């Protein structure tokens, strides 16, 4: 059940979110209006920016982009959690017992024992999530269609290659994305410590 957001088909979970946050018949909007949090329904995936006043400051909040980020966190957190949990469980309990006998506080045990052991898996997760996020197309296209301030390079590749039939421009952008990610990955791997993970 923990991995459901990650293993469920992206079409199913994306459309579930679109239905939940629908401005006309979505239960989230109905609940916000019923509780008095909002006076009118909000188009969560279609509105680029909403303005509100907070302690006298006028704040422009990116609604659609924030919803896509929230969706990505909900969808991919279980996988990251599973990786980190597996690494944490592989740390020998003798280390924690010795640290406790030496008078280490729980924070010190976490900072000086847990973090050094999970830094390798955190680096791997960072690299994977960076690459996956940079290449994110399906979630964004299904949620917003690349509109409302959520247009990415991969959506641009799709639109160039298939919407306006400019295959050359789409392929060129895809090659630039690949080269950037390849160079970033090589540099990241070169400078990542190899002691743990």
JOZI-V676214 format. One record per residue. N is the residue number from 1. RES is the residue in one small letter. PSI is psi in radians with two decimals (* if undefined). Layout:
BEGIN
n=N res=RES psi=PSI
n=N res=RES psi=PSI
END
This chain:
BEGIN
n=1 res=x psi=-0.57
n=2 res=x psi=-0.65
n=3 res=x psi=0.06
n=4 res=x psi=-0.84
n=5 res=x psi=-0.57
n=6 res=x psi=-0.70
n=7 res=x psi=-0.29
n=8 res=x psi=2.58
n=9 res=x psi=2.36
n=10 res=x psi=-0.59
n=11 res=x psi=-0.74
n=12 res=x psi=-0.84
n=13 res=x psi=-0.61
n=14 res=x psi=-0.79
n=15 res=x psi=-0.52
n=16 res=x psi=-0.76
n=17 res=x psi=-0.72
n=18 res=x psi=-0.72
n=19 res=x psi=-0.74
n=20 res=x psi=-0.69
n=21 res=x psi=0.30
n=22 res=x psi=2.34
n=23 res=x psi=-0.32
n=24 res=x psi=-0.73
n=25 res=x psi=0.21
n=26 res=x psi=2.44
n=27 res=x psi=-0.49
n=28 res=x psi=-0.80
n=29 res=x psi=-0.72
n=30 res=x psi=-0.71
n=31 res=x psi=-0.72
n=32 res=x psi=-0.69
n=33 res=x psi=-0.73
n=34 res=x psi=-0.68
n=35 res=x psi=-0.11
n=36 res=x psi=0.23
n=37 res=x psi=-0.62
n=38 res=x psi=2.50
n=39 res=x psi=-0.54
n=40 res=x psi=2.86
n=41 res=x psi=2.61
n=42 res=x psi=2.31
n=43 res=x psi=1.51
n=44 res=x psi=-0.65
n=45 res=x psi=0.05
n=46 res=x psi=-0.15
n=47 res=x psi=2.16
n=48 res=x psi=-0.93
n=49 res=x psi=2.46
n=50 res=x psi=2.49
n=51 res=x psi=2.44
n=52 res=x psi=2.78
n=53 res=x psi=2.31
n=54 res=x psi=1.88
n=55 res=x psi=0.75
n=56 res=x psi=-0.10
n=57 res=x psi=2.35
n=58 res=x psi=2.05
n=59 res=x psi=2.27
n=60 res=x psi=2.01
n=61 res=x psi=2.16
n=62 res=x psi=1.71
n=63 res=x psi=-1.01
n=64 res=x psi=-0.76
n=65 res=x psi=-0.72
n=66 res=x psi=-0.65
n=67 res=x psi=-0.67
n=68 res=x psi=-0.72
n=69 res=x psi=-0.78
n=70 res=x psi=-0.72
n=71 res=x psi=-0.76
n=72 res=x psi=-0.73
n=73 res=x psi=-0.84
n=74 res=x psi=-0.68
n=75 res=x psi=-0.67
n=76 res=x psi=-0.10
n=77 res=x psi=-0.74
n=78 res=x psi=-0.67
n=79 res=x psi=-0.80
n=80 res=x psi=-0.75
n=81 res=x psi=-0.72
n=82 res=x psi=-0.75
n=83 res=x psi=-0.84
n=84 res=x psi=-0.72
n=85 res=x psi=-0.75
n=86 res=x psi=-0.71
n=87 res=x psi=-0.69
n=88 res=x psi=-0.67
n=89 res=x psi=-0.30
n=90 res=x psi=-0.09
n=91 res=x psi=2.23
n=92 res=x psi=2.35
n=93 res=x psi=-0.35
n=94 res=x psi=-0.61
n=95 res=x psi=-0.74
n=96 res=x psi=-0.66
n=97 res=x psi=-0.75
n=98 res=x psi=-0.72
n=99 res=x psi=-0.67
n=100 res=x psi=-0.69
n=101 res=x psi=-0.53
n=102 res=x psi=-0.03
n=103 res=x psi=0.32
n=104 res=x psi=2.39
n=105 res=x psi=2.86
n=106 res=x psi=-0.66
n=107 res=x psi=-0.76
n=108 res=x psi=-0.66
n=109 res=x psi=-0.74
n=110 res=x psi=-0.82
n=111 res=x psi=-0.73
n=112 res=x psi=-0.26
n=113 res=x psi=-0.93
n=114 res=x psi=-0.88
n=115 res=x psi=-0.84
n=116 res=x psi=-0.52
n=117 res=x psi=-0.49
n=118 res=x psi=0.00
n=119 res=x psi=-0.61
n=120 res=x psi=-0.78
n=121 res=x psi=-0.56
n=122 res=x psi=-0.67
n=123 res=x psi=-0.76
n=124 res=x psi=-0.78
n=125 res=x psi=-0.69
n=126 res=x psi=-0.83
n=127 res=x psi=-0.80
n=128 res=x psi=-0.82
n=129 res=x psi=-0.62
n=130 res=x psi=-0.83
n=131 res=x psi=-0.82
n=132 res=x psi=-0.69
n=133 res=x psi=-0.70
n=134 res=x psi=-0.59
n=135 res=x psi=0.23
n=136 res=x psi=2.11
n=137 res=x psi=-0.91
n=138 res=x psi=-0.83
n=139 res=x psi=-0.83
n=140 res=x psi=-0.75
n=141 res=x psi=-0.68
n=142 res=x psi=-0.61
n=143 res=x psi=-0.83
n=144 res=x psi=-0.21
n=145 res=x psi=0.24
n=146 res=x psi=0.14
n=147 res=x psi=3.11
n=148 res=x psi=0.70
n=149 res=x psi=0.34
n=150 res=x psi=0.29
n=151 res=x psi=2.24
n=152 res=x psi=3.03
n=153 res=x psi=-0.64
n=154 res=x psi=-0.60
n=155 res=x psi=-0.66
n=156 res=x psi=-0.72
n=157 res=x psi=-0.82
n=158 res=x psi=-0.83
n=159 res=x psi=-0.73
n=160 res=x psi=-0.82
n=161 res=x psi=-0.68
n=162 res=x psi=-0.63
n=163 res=x psi=-0.73
n=164 res=x psi=0.18
n=165 res=x psi=0.68
n=166 res=x psi=1.32
n=167 res=x psi=-0.61
n=168 res=x psi=-0.80
n=169 res=x psi=-0.72
n=170 res=x psi=-0.76
n=171 res=x psi=-0.66
n=172 res=x psi=-0.77
n=173 res=x psi=-0.69
n=174 res=x psi=-0.69
n=175 res=x psi=-0.69
n=176 res=x psi=-0.74
n=177 res=x psi=-0.82
n=178 res=x psi=-0.81
n=179 res=x psi=-0.73
n=180 res=x psi=-0.83
n=181 res=x psi=-0.63
n=182 res=x psi=-0.83
n=183 res=x psi=-0.77
n=184 res=x psi=-0.77
n=185 res=x psi=-0.75
n=186 res=x psi=-0.81
n=187 res=x psi=-0.76
n=188 res=x psi=-0.80
n=189 res=x psi=-0.65
n=190 res=x psi=-0.66
n=191 res=x psi=0.10
n=192 res=x psi=2.27
n=193 res=x psi=2.49
n=194 res=x psi=0.28
n=195 res=x psi=-0.79
n=196 res=x psi=2.86
n=197 res=x psi=*
END
